[in-house]
């Protein structure tokens, strides 16, 4: 596990997945929770091993 920026990870996923599929993606779990609470603060990170 390592510290990850939730906002940065969501940006990477958005860039990796074709735009036409974005409306069909649901991300849940610790990364989704971290994004909900921390996306406004670039300095915050979450410790996780995967994305669900």
C-alpha positions as a printed Julia matrix, in Angstrom:
52×3 Matrix{Float64}:
   0.0    0.0     0.0
   1.02   3.57   -0.55
  -0.4    7.05   -0.1
  -2.44   8.12   -3.12
  -4.24  11.31   -4.02
  -7.91  10.38   -4.63
  -8.3   13.22   -7.12
  -5.2   12.17   -9.06
  -6.33   8.53   -9.22
  -9.78   9.53  -10.51
  -8.12  11.7   -13.16
  -5.9    8.79  -14.23
  -8.91   6.47  -14.5
 -10.84   9.07  -16.5
  -7.92   9.42  -18.92
  -7.47   5.65  -19.29
 -11.14   4.85  -19.99
 -12.76   6.1   -23.22
 -15.06   9.03  -22.5
 -18.12   7.24  -23.9
 -17.95   4.83  -20.91
 -17.63   7.43  -18.14
 -21.37   7.51  -17.41
 -21.34   3.73  -16.9
 -18.58   3.63  -14.28
 -19.28   3.41  -10.55
 -16.35   3.49   -8.16
 -16.99   2.3    -4.61
 -14.91   1.51   -1.54
 -12.16   3.36    0.27
 -11.04   5.39   -2.72
 -14.59   6.61   -3.4
 -15.03   7.56    0.25
 -11.68   9.35    0.3
 -12.58  11.28   -2.85
 -15.9   12.33   -1.33
 -14.24  13.73    1.78
 -10.84  14.83    0.46
 -11.17  15.85   -3.22
 -11.08  19.54   -2.34
  -7.73  19.24   -0.52
  -4.82  18.31   -2.82
  -2.53  17.72    0.15
  -4.6   14.85    1.54
  -3.95  11.24    0.57
  -5.49   7.85    1.2
  -3.67   4.6     1.84
  -5.11   1.83   -0.33
  -4.0   -1.14   -2.41
  -6.65  -1.12   -5.14
  -9.62   0.56   -6.75
 -13.06  -1.06   -6.74
